[in-house]
Every structure is written in structure tokens, then in C-alpha cells.
Amino acid sequence: MDILDWLTLLSYIALNIDIVLQIKRIYHRKSSEDLSLLGMTIRYLAILIIVFKFAAIGDIALIIGQGIAVVTFGTYFALALIYYRRRKK
């Protein structure tokens, strides 16, 4: 991997910091009331499509970076769904 690949990975990590902070916020508040589940669904599907595109291209830095996004956003989305279901009970 060259310097641009490493910078790409660092950029993905930086972009995911916000998601990690949102996960913390939802967990501590025990609520996902102010989130749009439709918007999150659309975003998660887009993240998955992009990861498949990067896999087709074969760029390891992009695959790893987008893989990080799949895991962090997937966690965020799952937590939002858990608290949404609890609210509906």
C-alpha cells in the first residue's frame, strides 16, 4: 500500500468517528427518537453497494475503509432499531 492508500484509510477512520459518537449518544440516552430510520436504511444500502463496487475494483484500501463504515454504521443502525422497537411497545 502506498501513502495515498494509508491516507484513504485514515480518512475513513475520521469519517467514522461521528458514527461512533452517535452510537455512544444513542446508548447513553437509550433512545433513537430523533433519527430517521428510512434515511438510515437508504444510507446503509448505499454503503453496501459501494463496498461491492470497491470489491469489484479490487482496491484494498477502499475495501477496508468501506468495510469499517459497514461495521460502524451497521452498529449504529442496529442500535437505532433496538430503541425504536422498545419505544413502540
NUDRENLO-548087 format. One line per field, with one value per residue (C-alpha): residue in one letter; chain; x, y, z. Coordinates in Angstrom, 1 decimal, padded with zeros to 4 digits. Example, Ala and Ser with C-alpha at 12.3 -4.5 7.8 and 13.67 -1.06 7.14 Angstrom:
2
type: [A / S]
mol: [A / A]
c1: [012.3 / 013.7]
c2: [-004.5 / -001.1]
c3: [007.8 / 007.1]
***
This chain:
89
type: [M / D / I / L / D / W / L / T / L / L / S / Y / I / A / L / N / I / D / I / V / L / Q / I / K / R / I / Y / H / R / K / S / S / E / D / L / S / L / L / G / M / T / I / R / Y / L / A / I / L / I / I / V / F / K / F / A / A / I / G / D / I / A / L / I / I / G / Q / G / I / A / V / V / T / F / G / T / Y / F / A / L / A / L / I / Y / Y / R / R / R / K / K]
mol: [A / A / A / A / A / A / A / A / A / A / A / A / A / A / A / A / A / A / A / A / A / A / A / A / A / A / A / A / A / A / A / A / A / A / A / A / A / A / A / A / A / A / A / A / A / A / A / A / A / A / A / A / A / A / A / A / A / A / A / A / A / A / A / A / A / A / A / A / A / A / A / A / A / A / A / A / A / A / A / A / A / A / A / A / A / A / A / A / A]
c1: [000.0 / 001.2 / 000.8 / -002.5 / -003.9 / -002.9 / -004.4 / -007.6 / -007.8 / -007.2 / -009.9 / -012.4 / -011.5 / -012.0 / -015.4 / -016.5 / -015.7 / -019.0 / -020.9 / -019.1 / -020.1 / -023.7 / -023.6 / -022.5 / -025.2 / -028.0 / -026.7 / -026.5 / -029.8 / -031.5 / -033.4 / -033.3 / -036.3 / -034.8 / -033.4 / -034.9 / -034.9 / -035.9 / -032.9 / -030.6 / -031.9 / -031.1 / -027.7 / -026.9 / -027.9 / -025.7 / -022.8 / -023.2 / -023.5 / -020.3 / -018.4 / -019.4 / -018.2 / -014.9 / -014.6 / -015.1 / -012.4 / -010.1 / -008.7 / -007.8 / -007.7 / -011.2 / -012.5 / -011.1 / -012.3 / -015.8 / -015.8 / -015.2 / -018.2 / -020.3 / -019.4 / -019.8 / -022.9 / -024.4 / -023.9 / -025.4 / -028.4 / -028.9 / -028.9 / -031.4 / -033.7 / -033.5 / -034.5 / -037.2 / -038.8 / -038.6 / -040.3 / -043.2 / -044.0]
c2: [000.0 / 003.5 / 006.8 / 007.5 / 004.2 / 005.0 / 008.5 / 006.9 / 004.6 / 007.4 / 009.4 / 006.6 / 006.3 / 010.1 / 009.9 / 007.1 / 009.0 / 010.8 / 007.5 / 006.2 / 009.3 / 008.8 / 005.2 / 006.5 / 009.1 / 006.6 / 004.1 / 006.6 / 008.2 / 004.9 / 006.5 / 006.8 / 009.1 / 011.9 / 009.6 / 008.8 / 005.0 / 005.4 / 007.7 / 005.3 / 002.4 / 004.2 / 005.2 / 001.6 / 000.2 / 002.8 / 001.8 / -001.8 / -001.1 / 001.0 / -001.8 / -004.3 / -001.8 / -001.4 / -005.2 / -005.4 / -002.8 / -004.7 / -001.6 / -002.9 / 000.5 / 001.3 / -002.1 / -001.9 / 001.7 / 001.0 / -002.2 / 000.0 / 002.0 / -001.1 / -002.2 / 001.2 / 002.3 / -001.2 / -001.0 / 002.5 / 001.3 / -001.8 / 000.2 / 002.7 / -000.2 / -001.7 / 001.5 / 002.2 / -001.2 / -000.6 / 002.8 / 001.2 / -001.3]
c3: [000.0 / -000.8 / 001.0 / -000.7 / 000.4 / 004.0 / 003.8 / 002.4 / 005.4 / 007.8 / 006.1 / 006.5 / 010.2 / 010.6 / 008.9 / 011.2 / 014.4 / 014.0 / 013.8 / 016.9 / 018.8 / 017.6 / 018.8 / 022.2 / 022.3 / 021.5 / 024.0 / 026.8 / 026.1 / 025.4 / 022.6 / 018.8 / 018.8 / 016.7 / 014.0 / 010.6 / 010.2 / 006.5 / 006.0 / 007.8 / 005.7 / 002.5 / 003.7 / 004.8 / 001.5 / -000.3 / 001.9 / 001.0 / -002.7 / -002.5 / -000.7 / -003.5 / -006.1 / -004.4 / -004.1 / -007.9 / -008.5 / -006.1 / -004.2 / -000.8 / 000.9 / -000.3 / 000.6 / 004.2 / 004.6 / 003.4 / 005.5 / 008.5 / 007.5 / 007.2 / 010.7 / 012.4 / 010.6 / 010.9 / 014.7 / 014.7 / 012.7 / 014.8 / 018.0 / 016.5 / 015.6 / 019.0 / 020.7 / 018.1 / 018.8 / 022.6 / 022.1 / 020.1 / 022.9]
***
